[in-house]
Amino acid sequence: MIKLYWSPRSRSFTTLWLMEESGLPYERVLTDISTGAQKTPDYLRINPMGKVPALIDGDAALGEAAAICAYIADRYPETKLAPAVTDPRRARYLQWLFFSPGCIEPAIIQIFTKIEIPTSTAAWGSATQVFDVLEAALEKGPWILGEEFSAADVVIGAGLNFAVRLFKMVPSRPAFDAYLARCTARPAFQRAEKIAAG
């Protein structure tokens, strides 16, 4: 059975939501990061970075929330959480799947720390550019790929939920509000919130 190592109030929410969307049976393994449970030798064999989330599926073990989402969507195509490899939408799906850890998270850090980084050297460009590009994509909706919900929506939606709705680190925009309303209305999102709340 799939085992998801997670902790409340962490990036684990992304993978909790993804697993709830998948409909696959899985076991949640609570990993208390406040006590350092993610730094034990046993856990470091699963995720050498000593972070949550992490996932074990048979002989496969991996960390990083977006990677876990990509793995589940590809390993279990019956979940319909990713376009097929031969589908032209696959290219944009992959772009958006990794947009959150590659662009949204660094942009949030830039906003939070007020660090000025030249756009020519920042891998994400600028925080303004990140959220302008995301806003333009979400205005087309209802989902990041159009009509079809995917694992990319889980990663983008979880990142925006954190940045806009929960911690108000990023100013709200109408397209973000509408998208988050669609995300938070999903039964799988609501189940993941209940799990995360304990």
Buried (B, 14 or more C-beta within 10 A) or exposed (E): EBBBBBBBEBBBBBBBBBBBBBEBEBEBBEBEBEEEBBEEEEBEEBBEEBBBBBBBBEEEBBBBBBBBBBBBBBBBEEBBBBBEEEEEBBEBBBBBBBBBBBBBBBBBEBBEEEEEBEEEEBEBBBBEBBBEBBBEBBEEBBBBBEEBBBBBBBBBBBBBBBBBBEEEBBEEBEBBBBBBEBBEEBEBBEBBBEBBEE
